[in-house]
Amino acid sequence: MENELESDLWSELIEKFGNSIKKSLEVIKERDIENIPGAKEQLIRRFEELNRYLPRNNGEIMIKSIDESISNSFFPQTNKLAVAFEKILKTLEQQHENAFIINELINGFVASQSKSFGSFKEGPIIDRIIEAFKKSKNFRISDYSFYAMFGNPNKPRKNLQTNLKSIAEFLGLVKEEKIYARDLARSEEKAVNFYTFPPEILELLEGTYIIHTEKGETIINDDFDKNVFTSLFLARYSVGRKNLDAYKINGICAIFALILILSFMPKVKLAENNPILRDRNYDSQNMSVIPKSWMMKEVLVELLPSTIEIVAYRMGASLWYNKIEKSDAQKRLHLQTRFLIKDVNKWVLGNLCRVEIPIFVEISNIFQEITVDGTDTDYNN
């Protein structure tokens, strides 16, 4: 019975996504905000293709795109932290363009949580933590260092210390307590908490990112960067996916939903005399203009919620799906993530351009394979 219920839910989600495409199509057809000839028509054609082939083989497009591309690369199905970490890190190291967009999206997700950490300072949190690890003598950050990074000098230190546990848990760090003798004559001791990577991850970093010298010194390699931290972040959540709270689930699904939406975007054909092609910031081989209609609030408010729900189901079945916010407030919340789309793409002469990173190409190829026996095989994507 449970399998039947799960199957019914998946069919319902595919139908819901199809309806969101139809509503988006109505909006696009009614309005004309494009400044590139043919962009609107190409976008309409892509939506019609997506809607036509979406139900095929029980939602094969979404299953392959999420299970075989996104999940396999960035959220692998395993209960071993080291295995998940190695797999994600390998993907990020080998595909630098993928690393950029994933790192930026994760940075945005972490930044959105910074206020609950008691942080009053501006700037990317992950960048500050990476710098703290590089400056540490033994790849550990003390609670005092955390206070310097996040704390408000106008408030008692205990205000931040009460949040350190949630910070460490959110970022995937583990706590170590060290006892130091302060006064041997009076046998006084002082306990200092340090935060570092889990032991199994430290073993993997030894010799590559963490080097121990013959003098007993610990050197943090300059290659230690966001890729390592992002890999830990995603690996920790991937392994513990059954125990994540609603905030983390909604955030992760929003990130992967954005990747899906950008991957399904059509590649707009530009006329040979279009000034964008002459701009030095535009790479015609590896970039494509994003249709303005694709970024319309009315379009994204339809696409994002249903895409997020589909991602949630593929990543964590009904357990995750039931934790996705489905109210009007959720639509507004998820719509805020559209600004991340602008952060991870480039502007050229007033047009937002997508860089053809491997994950986009991979999902686009899945779409092409599924539609190749249809009538739109001349579509250039």
C-alpha positions as CSV (number, residue, x, y, z in Angstrom):
1,M,0.0,0.0,0.0
2,E,2.9,2.4,0.9
3,N,4.4,1.9,-2.6
4,E,1.1,2.6,-4.2
5,L,0.8,5.8,-2.2
6,E,4.3,6.8,-3.1
7,S,3.6,6.1,-6.8
8,D,0.4,8.2,-6.6
9,L,2.3,11.1,-5.0
10,W,4.9,11.0,-7.7
11,S,2.3,11.1,-10.4
12,E,0.6,14.0,-8.6
13,L,3.9,15.9,-8.5
14,I,4.5,15.4,-12.2
15,E,1.0,16.6,-13.0
16,K,1.5,19.6,-10.7
17,F,4.7,20.6,-12.4
18,G,3.0,20.3,-15.7
19,N,0.3,22.6,-14.6
20,S,2.9,25.1,-13.5
21,I,4.5,25.0,-16.9
22,K,1.1,25.7,-18.6
23,K,0.5,28.7,-16.3
24,S,4.0,30.0,-17.0
25,L,3.2,29.6,-20.7
26,E,0.1,31.7,-20.4
27,V,2.1,34.5,-18.7
28,I,4.8,34.4,-21.3
29,K,2.4,34.5,-24.2
30,E,0.5,37.5,-22.8
31,R,3.6,39.6,-22.2
32,D,6.5,40.6,-24.4
33,I,9.5,41.9,-22.5
34,E,12.2,40.4,-24.7
35,N,14.8,42.6,-26.5
36,I,16.2,39.8,-28.6
37,P,14.3,38.7,-31.7
38,G,13.0,35.1,-31.4
39,A,13.8,34.8,-27.6
40,K,10.2,34.6,-26.6
41,E,9.3,32.1,-29.3
42,Q,12.3,29.9,-28.3
43,L,11.2,30.0,-24.7
44,I,7.6,29.1,-25.5
45,R,8.9,26.2,-27.6
46,R,11.0,24.9,-24.8
47,F,8.1,25.1,-22.3
48,E,5.9,23.2,-24.8
49,E,8.5,20.5,-25.3
50,L,9.0,20.1,-21.6
51,N,5.3,19.9,-21.0
52,R,4.8,17.4,-23.8
53,Y,7.6,15.0,-22.7
54,L,7.3,15.5,-18.9
55,P,4.8,12.6,-18.3
56,R,6.8,10.2,-20.6
57,N,8.0,7.0,-18.8
58,N,6.6,8.2,-15.5
59,G,8.6,11.5,-15.4
60,E,11.8,10.1,-16.9
61,I,13.2,13.6,-17.5
62,M,13.0,14.6,-13.9
63,I,14.1,11.2,-12.6
64,K,17.3,11.1,-14.7
65,S,18.0,14.8,-14.2
66,I,17.8,14.6,-10.4
67,D,18.8,11.0,-9.6
68,E,21.6,10.5,-12.2
69,S,23.0,14.0,-12.4
70,I,22.3,16.2,-9.4
71,S,22.1,13.6,-6.7
72,N,24.9,11.4,-8.1
73,S,27.3,14.4,-8.2
74,F,26.3,16.5,-5.2
75,F,24.1,14.4,-2.9
76,P,25.1,10.7,-3.2
77,Q,23.0,7.9,-1.7
78,T,25.4,6.4,0.9
79,N,25.5,6.1,4.7
80,K,29.3,6.7,4.8
81,L,30.4,10.3,5.3
82,A,33.9,9.7,3.8
83,V,32.4,8.1,0.7
84,A,30.0,11.0,0.1
85,F,32.7,13.6,0.8
86,E,35.2,12.0,-1.6
87,K,32.6,11.7,-4.4
88,I,31.4,15.3,-4.1
89,L,35.0,16.7,-3.7
90,K,36.1,14.8,-6.8
91,T,33.2,16.4,-8.8
92,L,34.0,19.9,-7.6
93,E,37.8,19.5,-8.2
94,Q,37.4,18.1,-11.7
95,Q,34.7,20.5,-12.8
96,H,35.6,24.0,-11.7
97,E,32.6,25.6,-13.3
98,N,30.3,23.3,-11.3
99,A,32.2,24.2,-8.2
100,F,31.6,27.9,-8.7
101,I,27.8,27.7,-8.9
102,I,27.5,25.1,-6.1
103,N,29.8,27.1,-3.8
104,E,27.9,30.3,-4.4
105,L,24.5,28.7,-3.8
106,I,25.7,27.1,-0.6
107,N,27.3,30.4,0.5
108,G,23.9,32.1,0.0
109,F,22.2,29.3,2.0
110,V,24.6,29.6,4.9
111,A,24.4,33.5,4.8
112,S,20.6,33.3,5.1
113,Q,21.1,31.5,8.4
114,S,23.8,33.8,9.8
115,K,21.4,35.9,11.9
116,S,20.4,32.9,13.9
117,F,24.1,32.4,14.7
118,G,24.1,35.7,16.5
119,S,26.5,37.1,13.8
120,F,26.5,40.8,13.3
121,K,29.4,41.0,10.9
122,E,29.1,41.3,7.1
123,G,30.8,39.0,4.6
124,P,30.6,35.4,3.5
125,I,30.7,33.1,6.6
126,I,32.4,30.2,4.8
127,D,35.2,32.5,3.6
128,R,35.9,33.6,7.2
129,I,35.9,30.0,8.5
130,I,38.2,28.8,5.8
131,E,40.6,31.7,6.6
132,A,40.5,30.8,10.3
133,F,41.4,27.1,9.5
134,K,44.3,28.2,7.4
135,K,45.6,30.4,10.2
136,S,45.2,27.7,12.9
137,K,48.2,25.7,14.0
138,N,46.5,22.3,14.1
139,F,43.4,22.6,11.9
140,R,41.2,23.5,14.8
141,I,39.2,26.7,15.6
142,S,38.7,27.6,19.2
143,D,35.5,28.9,20.6
144,Y,37.4,32.2,21.1
145,S,38.1,32.4,17.4
146,F,34.5,31.8,16.7
147,Y,33.6,34.6,19.0
148,A,36.0,36.9,17.1
149,M,34.4,35.9,13.8
150,F,30.7,36.1,14.8
151,G,30.4,37.7,18.2
152,N,29.2,41.2,19.0
153,P,31.6,42.9,21.4
154,N,28.7,44.9,22.9
155,K,27.0,41.7,24.1
156,P,28.2,39.0,26.6
157,R,30.2,36.2,25.1
158,K,27.8,33.6,26.5
159,N,25.2,34.9,24.0
160,L,27.3,33.5,21.1
161,Q,28.5,30.4,23.1
162,T,24.9,29.2,23.4
163,N,24.8,29.2,19.6
164,L,28.1,27.5,18.9
165,K,26.6,24.1,19.0
166,S,24.0,25.0,16.3
167,I,26.7,26.7,14.2
168,A,29.0,23.6,14.3
169,E,26.1,21.3,13.5
170,F,24.8,23.4,10.7
171,L,28.3,23.6,9.1
172,G,29.2,19.9,9.7
173,L,32.0,20.6,12.3
174,V,32.6,18.5,15.4
175,K,33.7,19.7,18.9
176,E,36.8,18.7,20.8
177,E,37.5,19.7,24.4
178,K,41.0,20.3,25.6
179,I,41.9,20.7,29.3
180,Y,44.8,23.1,30.1
181,A,46.5,23.5,33.4
182,R,46.4,27.2,34.4
183,D,48.0,27.0,37.9
184,L,49.8,23.8,38.7
185,A,50.2,24.9,42.4
186,R,46.5,25.2,42.9
187,S,45.7,22.4,40.4
188,E,43.4,24.8,38.4
189,E,42.3,23.7,35.0
190,K,40.7,25.4,32.0
191,A,38.6,23.8,29.4
192,V,38.8,25.1,25.8
193,N,36.4,23.9,23.1
194,F,37.8,23.5,19.5
195,Y,35.9,22.8,16.3
196,T,37.3,20.8,13.4
197,F,36.3,18.4,10.7
198,P,35.0,14.8,11.6
199,P,37.9,12.3,12.1
200,E,37.1,10.3,8.9
201,I,37.3,13.5,6.8
202,L,40.6,14.6,8.5
203,E,42.1,11.3,7.5
204,L,41.3,12.0,3.8
205,L,42.7,15.5,4.0
206,E,46.0,14.4,5.5
207,G,48.9,14.7,3.1
208,T,46.9,16.7,0.6
209,Y,45.4,19.6,2.4
210,I,46.9,19.1,5.8
211,I,50.7,18.5,6.0
212,H,52.7,17.6,9.1
213,T,56.3,18.6,9.1
214,E,59.2,16.7,10.8
215,K,59.3,19.5,13.4
216,G,55.7,18.6,14.4
217,E,54.2,21.7,12.8
218,T,50.9,21.5,10.9
219,I,50.6,23.3,7.6
220,I,47.3,24.0,5.9
221,N,47.8,23.8,2.1
222,D,46.7,26.8,0.1
223,D,44.5,24.5,-1.9
224,F,42.2,24.2,1.1
225,D,39.2,26.2,-0.2
226,K,35.4,26.3,-0.5
227,N,35.4,23.0,-2.4
228,V,36.5,21.1,0.7
229,F,34.1,22.9,2.9
230,T,31.2,22.6,0.5
231,S,31.9,18.9,0.1
232,L,31.7,18.4,3.9
233,F,28.6,20.5,4.1
234,L,26.7,18.5,1.4
235,A,28.2,15.1,2.5
236,R,27.0,15.6,6.0
237,Y,23.5,16.4,4.9
238,S,23.4,13.6,2.4
239,V,24.4,10.9,4.9
240,G,22.0,12.3,7.5
241,R,19.1,13.1,5.1
242,K,16.6,11.2,7.2
243,N,17.2,13.4,10.2
244,L,17.3,16.9,8.7
245,D,15.0,19.6,9.9
246,A,12.6,21.5,7.6
247,Y,14.8,24.5,7.2
248,K,17.7,22.5,5.8
249,I,15.5,20.4,3.5
250,N,13.8,23.5,2.1
251,G,17.2,25.2,1.5
252,I,18.8,22.2,-0.1
253,C,15.8,21.6,-2.4
254,A,15.7,25.2,-3.4
255,I,19.4,25.1,-4.4
256,F,18.9,22.0,-6.6
257,A,15.6,23.3,-8.0
258,L,17.4,26.4,-9.2
259,I,20.0,24.2,-11.0
260,L,17.2,22.3,-12.7
261,I,15.4,25.4,-13.8
262,L,18.6,26.9,-15.3
263,S,19.4,23.5,-17.0
264,F,16.0,23.4,-18.7
265,M,16.4,26.9,-20.1
266,P,16.6,27.2,-23.9
267,K,19.8,28.4,-25.6
268,V,18.8,31.6,-27.3
269,K,20.1,32.1,-30.8
270,L,21.6,35.5,-31.4
271,A,21.8,37.3,-34.7
272,E,25.3,37.7,-36.1
273,N,25.1,41.5,-35.7
274,N,23.9,41.4,-32.0
275,P,26.3,43.6,-29.9
276,I,26.4,41.0,-27.2
277,L,28.6,38.8,-29.4
278,R,31.1,41.6,-29.7
279,D,31.3,42.2,-25.9
280,R,34.6,41.0,-24.4
281,N,32.8,39.5,-21.4
282,Y,30.7,37.2,-23.6
283,D,32.0,33.8,-24.6
284,S,29.9,32.5,-27.4
285,Q,31.2,29.0,-27.0
286,N,30.4,28.7,-23.3
287,M,27.7,31.2,-22.6
288,S,24.1,31.7,-23.6
289,V,21.6,34.6,-23.0
290,I,18.8,33.9,-20.5
291,P,15.5,35.0,-21.9
292,K,14.1,37.9,-19.8
293,S,10.8,36.1,-19.6
294,W,12.5,33.2,-17.8
295,M,13.3,35.5,-14.9
296,M,9.8,37.0,-14.6
297,K,8.5,36.9,-11.1
298,E,5.2,35.5,-12.4
299,V,7.0,32.6,-14.1
300,L,9.3,31.7,-11.2
301,V,6.5,31.9,-8.6
302,E,4.9,29.1,-10.6
303,L,8.0,27.0,-11.4
304,L,9.9,27.1,-8.1
305,P,7.4,25.6,-5.7
306,S,6.5,22.6,-7.9
307,T,10.2,22.1,-8.8
308,I,11.2,22.2,-5.2
309,E,8.6,19.6,-4.3
310,I,9.8,17.3,-7.0
311,V,13.4,17.6,-5.9
312,A,12.3,16.9,-2.3
313,Y,10.5,13.7,-3.3
314,R,13.5,12.4,-5.4
315,M,16.0,13.3,-2.6
316,G,14.1,12.1,0.4
317,A,10.8,10.5,-0.7
318,S,7.7,11.5,1.3
319,L,9.8,12.2,4.4
320,W,11.3,15.3,2.7
321,Y,8.2,16.1,0.7
322,N,6.1,16.4,3.9
323,K,8.6,19.0,5.3
324,I,8.4,21.3,2.3
325,E,6.5,24.5,3.0
326,K,3.5,24.7,0.8
327,S,1.7,27.9,1.8
328,D,1.6,31.3,0.1
329,A,4.3,32.3,2.5
330,Q,6.4,29.5,1.0
331,K,6.0,30.9,-2.5
332,R,7.3,34.2,-1.3
333,L,10.2,32.6,0.5
334,H,11.2,30.4,-2.4
335,L,10.8,33.4,-4.8
336,Q,13.6,35.1,-2.8
337,T,16.0,32.4,-4.1
338,R,15.6,33.8,-7.6
339,F,18.1,36.4,-6.7
340,L,20.7,33.6,-6.4
341,I,20.1,33.0,-10.1
342,K,21.4,36.5,-10.8
343,D,24.4,35.9,-8.4
344,V,25.6,32.8,-10.1
345,N,25.3,34.1,-13.7
346,K,26.9,37.0,-15.6
347,W,25.5,40.3,-16.9
348,V,26.5,41.3,-20.4
349,L,25.1,44.5,-21.9
350,G,22.0,44.3,-19.6
351,N,21.3,40.7,-20.4
352,L,21.7,37.9,-17.9
353,C,23.9,35.1,-19.4
354,R,24.2,31.5,-18.3
355,V,27.6,29.9,-18.3
356,E,27.4,26.4,-19.8
357,I,28.8,24.5,-16.8
358,P,28.9,20.7,-16.9
359,I,25.8,20.1,-14.8
360,F,23.7,22.3,-17.1
361,V,25.1,20.5,-20.2
362,E,24.5,17.1,-18.6
363,I,20.9,17.7,-17.8
364,S,20.3,19.5,-21.1
365,N,21.6,16.4,-22.8
366,I,19.2,14.2,-20.9
367,F,16.4,16.4,-22.1
368,Q,17.7,16.2,-25.7
369,E,18.0,12.4,-25.5
370,I,14.4,12.0,-24.3
371,T,13.0,14.3,-27.0
372,V,15.3,13.2,-29.8
373,D,12.6,11.0,-31.3
374,G,10.0,13.8,-31.3
375,T,9.4,16.5,-33.8
376,D,11.8,19.1,-32.3
377,T,15.1,17.5,-33.1
378,D,16.4,20.6,-34.9
379,Y,16.3,22.6,-31.6
380,N,19.8,23.8,-30.8
381,N,20.6,23.1,-27.2
